């Protein structure tokens, strides 16, 4: 084995055990960024980039991102996100999200114009509570802690919430060519 001594002398040693995995639970978060997007079905949605701002995990997602950016460069991504469809059957959940923002930020009231226009950027910098749960990917088997349930910050601070059981996400990918079809799969 050969080591590049110049590179060795210019390299900082990595702390192999210094980064703790975020446990499932409730956290007070701040919205770092907001963007409009479309769901897989083409519905309007918003995506919130969150970071934890209170407790021992404050700054967790920003530290994770900086660490990933050093290792993976442009392929690094922000793991603390929450996506909410804003139309159709998801409208009650969107309204619940905005109610959690209202309860968490005294004086905040979302503004909708007469035509229904709304500037989602008004959420940037606002506080909100989230319950994060453990989810496993059915395709990779990897487990992640994911923001799933918005709450007002006082519910999180007081511990007035329940951490849901871990789940395996549903798979919505393509059906393999060799998958058997049943009579119920045929639309005629």
N, C-alpha and C positions, 0 to 999 in steps of 0.2 A: 504494500500500500504506500502511496505517495501523497503527502499533504503539501498544499501550496502554503509555504511558510509566511509569505507576505500577506496573503488573505487571512491566514490564521491570526497573525499579529494585529490585524485591523478589525477583527470580528469580536463582537461582544457575546459573552456566553448567554444562552437562553435560560430563563427560569422555567424549569420543566413542570413545576407544580403550582405556580402562582396564580393560575386563572381558574376560578371555581365556576362550575356549571350552574346556571340559574335554576333554582328549584321551582317547581310549580307553586303558584301562590298568588296573592294579591300585591300589587305594586302601584305606587303613585308615579305617574308618568307625565312628561311634557311632550307636546307635539313639536318635533324638530322641523318637519316639512310635511306638506300636503300636496297631493296631485290628483287630478282627474284621470280616470282610466275607463276601460271597457272590460266587462267580465267575459268569460269564455262564451257566454251566450249573447254577447253584444250589448248588455245592459250597462247604463251609466253606474259608475262606482267611484268612491274616493279611497285613496290609499294614504294612511297616516304613518309617518316614520316617527317612532316613539323612542324615548330614552327614560330610564328610571331616574327619579330625582330625589328620592328619600330612602333612608335606610342603608344597610351594608352593601346593597347592590346598586347604589346611585352611580350613574355613568356607565353602567354595564354594557349597553349596546354600542356606545361610542368607543369604549376601550376595545371591545370585540372587533369592531370595524377597523380601527387603526391597526390592530394586530393582524387582521386578515389582509389589509392593504399592503402591509410590509411583506407578507408572504406571497400574496397572489396578485398584487398590483391592481390593474383595472378589472380583474375578474372578481374582486372582493364585493360583497353585497351587505347591506344593512339588514340584520336579522330581526330587529324589533319593529315589525310592521303590523298594521291591522287594516284589513280591506272590508269595506261595507258597500254593498249595492244600495242605490238610493231610490229605486223605482219598484213598481209592481208589488209583489208579495213581500218584498224586503223593506218596504216603506215603514212599517211599524218598528223594525229593528233600527233603521236609520233615525227615526224619531227618538227612539230610546237612547241612541248614541248622543244625539244633540241634547236630550234632557240631562244626561250624565255630565255633559260639558256645562250646561247651565247651572246645575247643582254644585259643580266643582269650581266655578269661576264667578263669584258674586258680581252681579251687574251685567253679565254676558247674556245677550239675547240674540239668537241668529236672526239676520235680516234677510227676508225674501221680498223681492220687488213684486209689483202687481202681476208681472208676467212669470213669476216663479224663479227668476234669476237669483242666484246666491253665490257669494264669493267664498269658496271653501278655504281660501287663504286666511280668513279671519280666525281659523282654528290654530294657526301656527303660534307657538308660544304658550298655548293654554294648557292647564293641568287637567288630568283625567285619571281615574283609577281603572286598572284592568286586572282581571283574573287571567293568569296564564295557566294553561294546562299542558300536560305531556301528550304528544301525538306521535304515532309511529307511521311511517310511510309504508303502504302495502307493497310498493314496488322495490324499494331499496332496503327496507327493514330498519332504516335509521330513525332515531328518536330525536325529537326537538321539543322545546318549550315554546308555546305559541300563545300570543295575545288573542283571547277569544271573547271575553265577556266584559264590556264596559260598565263601570260603576262610578258613583260619585266618590271623590277622594276621601270623604269622611267615613264611608263604609269600609274602605280599605284601611284607613288609619285606625279605626276602632275594631277591626277584625270581624266586622259584621258581613261575612261572606263564607261560602263553602268552596273549597277547591275540588273541582270535578275529578272523577276517576280518569286515568289515562285511557286513550282511545286509539284505534287504528283508523286512519282517514279512509274515506272511500276513494276508489280508483275510477277516474273518468276517462282513462286513455282509450286508445283504439282497441277494437276487438281483434285478436289475432286471427290470421287467415285460416288457421286450422281449428278454430273453436267450433264445437258442434252447435248446430242450430236446433231449436225445438220448434214445435208447431206454434207456440206463442210468439216466437220471434218473427214469424212470417206475417206481413201485414195484409194478406189476402186469403 
